[in-house]
Amino acid sequence: MTVAAKRWMAGLLAVAAAYQGVWAAAFPLSFYNDFPAPGLHWVAALGPYNEHLARDVGALNLALLVLSVWALRRPTPPGSPWR
């Protein structure tokens, strides 16, 4: 797999993590009621509302965002076996 493909995947993962992370951390009730898009109720079908759990999911996704951006911007030295 090329470095460009790996970076593209890390960027896609970062975008998805940002979308879910900001929504769940900042607006947990809205996330509970409307995830993955307004009008859909995937999370609400799983059980009663728990603000702490929704914010934890947001924090987890924000941490994934940080790691994805780090992986995206990490330089690869020439001759590295991880290319």
C-alpha positions in Angstrom: 0.0 0.0 0.0 1.4 3.4 -0.9 2.0 6.2 1.5 -0.6 8.3 -0.4 -3.3 5.7 0.1 -2.5 5.4 3.8 -2.7 9.2 4.2 -6.0 9.3 2.4 -7.4 6.6 4.7 -6.1 8.5 7.8 -7.7 11.7 6.5 -11.1 9.9 6.0 -10.9 8.4 9.5 -10.1 11.9 10.8 -13.2 13.4 9.1 -15.4 10.7 10.5 -14.0 11.0 14.0 -14.4 14.8 13.9 -18.1 14.5 12.8 -19.0 12.0 15.5 -16.7 13.4 18.2 -17.8 17.0 18.1 -21.5 16.1 17.8 -21.4 13.6 20.7 -19.2 15.7 23.0 -20.9 19.0 22.5 -24.5 17.9 21.9 -25.1 14.5 23.6 -28.9 14.6 23.5 -28.9 15.5 19.9 -26.4 12.7 19.2 -28.5 10.3 21.1 -31.7 11.2 19.2 -30.4 11.8 15.7 -27.2 9.9 15.0 -26.1 9.2 12.2 -28.2 11.9 10.6 -31.2 13.9 11.6 -34.3 11.7 11.4 -32.4 8.5 12.0 -32.4 6.9 15.4 -29.6 4.3 15.7 -28.4 5.2 19.2 -31.9 5.8 20.6 -32.9 2.3 19.7 -30.2 0.8 21.9 -31.5 1.9 25.3 -32.2 4.8 27.6 -30.4 8.1 27.3 -27.1 8.4 29.2 -25.4 11.8 28.9 -22.1 10.5 30.4 -21.9 7.6 27.9 -22.7 9.9 25.0 -19.9 12.4 26.0 -17.5 9.5 26.5 -18.2 8.4 22.9 -17.5 11.9 21.8 -14.2 12.1 23.8 -13.1 8.7 22.3 -13.8 10.0 18.8 -11.9 13.2 19.5 -8.9 11.2 20.7 -9.2 9.2 17.5 -9.2 12.4 15.6 -6.0 13.5 17.2 -4.2 10.2 16.4 -5.5 10.3 12.9 -4.2 13.8 12.2 -0.9 12.8 13.8 -0.7 9.8 11.5 -1.7 11.9 8.5 1.0 14.5 9.1 3.8 12.2 10.4 6.7 12.3 8.0 8.0 9.0 6.6 11.8 8.9 6.4 13.3 7.7 3.1 14.1 4.0 3.1 11.7 3.3 6.0 10.1 -0.2 6.0 6.8 1.5 6.9 6.3 3.1 3.5 
